[in-house]
Amino acid sequence: MIERRPKALWLPMCIVAAIVVSGCQTPGTQPPVEEPAQQQIVDEREAALNELQEFQFSGGLGVWTDAESISARVIWQQSGSDLDLKLSGPLGVGDMHLQDKADFVTLRRGKTVVTSGTSADQVIQDGLGLEAPVPVEQLKQWVRGLAGNGRSIIRDKAGRLLELRYTDQTGALWSVRFKRYLSVSELSLPELITASGGDYSVRLLLKNWELNTNSSPEDANQKNKRLSIPGR
């Protein structure tokens, strides 16, 4: 035999349930939608970083696999998408100079052109004899603390990048970590970036930041000689 609840009791219970489901809202109104404070922090930070178009830093670069290792001191000068990159130290191939200007890239050793092309990633790969490209175009964004074409992005409470994923033109998935930051002219900029993709690992140390600077590469080189080249 099915027990039936008294109608007088059943109706109030339905009313209570309807109130709970509706969140006790007044009919015809919607709760206010507020943008998370974290997103506002991210937007403000990225706006400031996107304004950073001319800068330079010196530091160290390490690229390695299980079978080989290449390391160098670097002087990185960037103006918009144009890049002037000097590599020196125990490369095993001598000092090298990469110039990426107006979408044409040249890599020189001394006065000799080693290779050239329209892709900085490909030119560095060919010039250093690597089996896979180094994501130089993405590094132009990452060194400023911007995600570029990254995804699966993780940030800290200040909106700074901590981790991201990036898939290069060969289909290799890169895992990128922003290990340390330093304060430069009220901006928090990367000091140590590590990345691994395919068989390769990359470690980039960024020091002696100068923003909107006219200082010469020779000044940066003197500072850079005191820096150790990053290992694994």
Residue pairs with C-beta under 8 A, 6 or more apart in sequence:
23 31
25 31
38 155
38 157
38 159
41 157
41 158
41 159
42 155
42 159
44 159
45 145
45 158
45 159
45 160
46 146
46 159
48 187
49 144
49 145
49 146
49 187
50 146
52 144
52 187
52 211
53 78
53 79
53 80
54 78
54 79
54 80
54 211
54 212
54 213
55 77
55 78
55 144
55 209
55 210
55 211
55 212
55 213
56 75
56 76
56 77
56 78
56 209
56 210
56 213
56 215
56 217
56 220
57 76
57 143
57 206
57 207
57 208
57 209
57 210
57 220
58 73
58 74
58 75
58 76
58 207
58 208
58 220
58 221
58 223
58 224
58 227
59 73
59 74
59 76
59 204
59 205
59 206
59 207
59 208
59 224
59 227
59 230
60 71
60 72
60 73
60 74
60 89
60 203
60 204
60 205
60 227
60 228
60 229
60 230
61 71
61 72
61 73
61 74
61 87
61 202
61 203
61 204
61 205
61 229
61 230
62 69
62 70
62 71
62 201
62 202
62 203
62 204
62 229
62 230
62 231
62 232
63 69
63 70
63 71
63 128
63 130
63 134
63 200
63 201
63 202
64 70
64 71
64 200
64 201
64 232
65 131
65 199
65 200
65 201
66 199
70 91
70 92
70 128
70 130
71 89
71 90
71 91
71 229
71 230
71 231
72 87
72 88
72 89
72 90
72 91
72 96
72 229
73 87
73 88
73 89
73 224
73 225
73 227
73 229
74 85
74 86
74 87
74 88
74 204
74 224
75 85
75 86
75 217
75 220
75 221
75 224
76 83
76 84
76 85
76 143
76 206
77 83
77 84
77 85
77 217
77 220
78 84
78 140
78 143
81 100
81 140
82 100
82 101
82 102
83 98
83 99
83 100
83 101
83 120
83 136
83 140
84 97
84 98
84 99
84 100
84 101
84 217
85 97
85 98
85 99
85 100
85 136
86 95
86 96
86 97
86 98
86 217
86 221
87 95
87 96
87 97
87 98
88 95
88 96
88 221
89 95
89 229
90 229
91 128
93 109
93 127
93 128
93 129
94 109
94 110
95 109
95 110
96 107
96 108
96 109
96 114
96 127
96 128
97 107
97 108
97 109
98 105
98 106
98 107
98 120
98 123
98 124
98 127
98 136
99 105
99 106
99 108
100 120
100 136
103 118
104 116
104 117
104 118
105 116
105 117
105 118
105 119
105 120
105 123
106 113
106 116
106 123
107 113
107 114
107 115
107 116
107 123
107 124
107 126
107 127
108 114
114 126
114 127
115 123
115 126
115 127
116 123
117 123
117 126
119 133
119 137
120 136
120 137
121 133
121 134
121 135
121 136
121 137
121 168
121 169
122 133
124 130
124 133
124 134
124 136
125 132
125 133
125 134
128 134
130 200
131 199
132 168
132 170
132 172
132 197
132 198
132 199
132 200
133 168
133 169
133 170
134 200
134 202
135 166
135 168
135 174
135 195
135 197
137 148
138 148
138 149
138 150
138 166
139 193
139 204
140 148
141 147
141 148
142 148
142 150
142 161
142 176
142 178
142 190
142 193
143 189
143 190
143 193
143 204
143 206
144 189
144 190
145 160
145 161
145 178
145 181
145 188
145 189
145 190
146 161
147 153
147 161
147 164
148 166
149 166
150 161
150 164
150 165
150 166
150 176
151 164
151 165
151 166
152 163
152 164
152 165
153 161
153 163
153 164
154 161
154 162
154 163
154 164
155 161
155 162
156 162
158 188
160 178
160 181
160 188
161 178
161 190
162 177
162 178
163 175
163 176
163 177
163 178
164 176
165 173
165 174
165 175
165 176
166 173
166 174
166 176
166 197
167 173
167 174
168 174
168 197
170 198
172 197
172 198
173 197
174 195
174 196
174 197
175 195
175 196
175 197
176 193
176 194
176 195
177 193
177 194
177 195
178 190
178 192
178 193
179 191
179 192
179 193
179 194
180 190
180 191
180 192
181 188
181 189
181 190
181 191
182 188
182 189
182 191
182 209
183 189
184 209
184 211
185 211
187 211
189 206
189 209
190 206
191 205
191 206
191 207
192 203
192 204
192 205
192 206
192 230
193 202
193 203
193 204
193 206
194 201
194 202
194 203
194 204
195 201
195 202
195 204
196 202
201 232
203 230
203 231
203 232
204 230
205 227
205 230
207 223
207 224
207 227
208 220
208 223
208 224
208 227
210 220
